[in-house]
Amino acid sequence: MDKDVHLSHKTKYAKSLVTLVITFIITALCELFFLLDIVADHFYLNIDTTWLSHNELEFIVTITLGITLIAIAIQIIQLIKQHQAARKTVKIASGALAEIILQQFQRWQLTPSELEVGLLIIKGLSLAEIARLRSTKQGTVKSQASAIYQKAGIGNRHELIAYFMEDLLSENLM
């Protein structure tokens, strides 16, 4: 099922990219026409065709530009919706991770101080930074960190972080 969702996202991305490239090419061609039109007007050149008058050609190019602007607007709206959905997913995942961490800390029976130190370690703060933030001595924080590692059956801060990150990394990334 995950592969189907992944392929669906890849397909949507590919279609979106193709649409964007086509829109860009059409816009560039229209811009080229208008640049040539300016040059022709400047040098009094006639760029009428046998099948379309100059005004009809300008009208068609202008309408084409309008259509590409609509296509670009649609893509911008889709990108905004995708961004909002991604932010919502990250927020949900972040909340879920926080809940998992707190549950595990409870299973390890961490004290409130150890819990706070553990969260700050996971956030990447150094022991000195944690001590400053908590208005305690670095030795106290080091002692609390050691207690966390002992209760968790791990050796250091990297193993603590890896303990929670391991499940987040899918096998597809490895």
N, C-alpha and C positions, 0 to 999 in steps of 0.2 A: 504494500500500500504506500509506504514512504517513497519507493522508487517511482510510483505513478504520480505522486504529488510533485516529486522533484522534476520528473519529465514534463509535467504540466507547466511548472514554473519556467523551465527551460524553453518550452514551446512558446509560452506567452512572451518571454524575454526576446526570443528570436523574431517573433512577429512584430513586436514593438520596435525592435532595432531596424528591421526591414522598412517598416512604415516611416520611421524617423529618417532613414537614409533616403528613401524615395522622396519624402517631403523636402528634405534638404536639396536634393538634386533639382527638383521642380522649381523650388524657390530660387536656386542659383541660376537656372536657365532663364527664369523670368527677369531676374536682376540683370543678367547679361543682355537680354532683349532691350530693357530700358536704358542700359548704358550705351548700347549700339544706337538706339533711337536718339539719345542726346547727342552723340557724335554726328549722326546723320543730320539732325536739325542744325547743329553748329556749322557743318560744312555744306548745308543745303543739298544733301543727297536724298534721292527718292528711294525709299525702301519698300514701296508698295509691291505686292505680289500680283500675279495675274489672277489669282483666285480669291484674294482678300484685299480690301483697301487697308490703308494704314490705320485708320480709325477702328475698323473691325478687328484688326490684329491687336491693337492696344486694348480694346475691350476684352478680347479673349484672354490675353495675358493678365489683365487686371482681375478678371473673374477667377482665373486659375490661382493667382496669388491669394485671393480671398478664400478660396477653398483650402489652400495649404495652411493659411492662418487658422482656419477652423480645425483642421487636422492637428495642428500644433497645439491649439487650445485644448482639444480633447486629450491629447497625450499629456499635457501639463496636469489636467484634472486627474487622469489615471495615475500619474506619478505621485500626486498629492495624496490620493486615496491609498496607494501602496505604501507610501511613507507613513501615513497615519496607522495603517494596519500593522506595519513593522514595529512602530513605536509601541502600539498596544501589546503586541506579542512579546516584545522585550520587557515591557512593564510587568506583564503576567509572569514571564519566566523569571524575572528578577524577584518578584514577590514569592514565587514558588521556591526559588533557591534560598531566599532568606528564611522561609518557613522550614525547609529541609535542614538548614544549618542550625536553626534554633532547636529543632526536635532532636538532632544528633547531640547538640550540646547538653540537652536535658538528659539524654540517655547516658552520656558520660558523667553526669551529675556535677557539672561545673558550678562553681559558686557564681554569684552575680558579677563579682569583679573579674573572675576568670572568663566568664561569658563576654564581658565587654572587651577585655584584652584580646580574646580569641577573634572577635569580630573585627577589631582594628588590625590584627595581624593579617587576617584574610583580605582586608582592604589594601594591604601592602605597606602599612606604616611600620617604621623601624621601632625598636624598643625605646630608643631615646625619644622619638616623636610621641609614642604612646604615653611615656612618662610625663612629658611636657603637657600633653593634652589632658591627662588625668590628674595633673598636679601631684604626682608621686615620684618616688625615686626610681631610677632606672633599675636598681637591684630588685626592687619590689616587683616591677613589671617582668623582669627576667625570671624571678621565682614563680610568678603566676604563669608565665609562658611554659616553664618547665613542668608545672603541675598539669597544665592542659595537655602537653605532649605525653606525659606519663599516663594520664587517665585515658587518652585516646590510643595509646599503644603505638605512638609514632615517635620519630627522633628529632624533628625540627619543623620550622615554619613552612618550608617548602613541601614537606609531606602533608602538613595540615591543609594547605591550599590544594594540593594535588588530590587529597581525599575527597574534596567536594567537586573539583573540576573534572575528575575522571569520568563521571557519569554524564557530564554535559557534552563531552566530545563524542560524536557519533563514530561508529566504525567506518563510515564512508570517508571520514577525514584521514583515517590512518592508512 
